[in-house]
Amino acid sequence: MKPNPERLFDLSAISLSGLCLAHCLALPVAAAFLPALDAWSRAEWVHGVFVAVAAPLTALALWRVHVSHPLPGRLIALALAGLALLLIGALEWPSAAWETPMTVVGSLCLASAHLWNWRRHQRLHAAESDHAEAA
């Protein structure tokens, strides 16, 4: 089986979304029990870093495809919605109170898009392997 960078990018992006969720949801709870984590749970720069890493990783994972297998429009829309919500959360728009909900929903949208794309790549790879064996 030859390496498939698209699947690696998707798995990396799913992992990044998981880290983002852990930062937004689990870290504040852990900080309540371990005060040393409080600074990390309140670090605003982390959201900007997540967006700065998520955008190019998403582009690499989703838009590095063969012309014969274009992306479904719904997959593109889900990924763009996830990125937009992450950016909105990082900018604390419309208010800081919306930061966590926007970031959580954005992370889930983005992880879903990457999971969908990863499964899509698996199906395409399996179909190509079946076609090659039949020839």
Buried (B, 14 or more C-beta within 10 A) or exposed (E): EEEBEBBEBBBBBBEBBEBBBEBBEEBBEBBEEEEEBBEBBEEEEBBBEBBEBBBEBBEBBBEEBEEEEEBEEEBBEBBBBBBBBBBBBBEBEEEEEBBBEBBBBBBBBBBBBBBBBBEBBEEBBEEEEEEEEEE
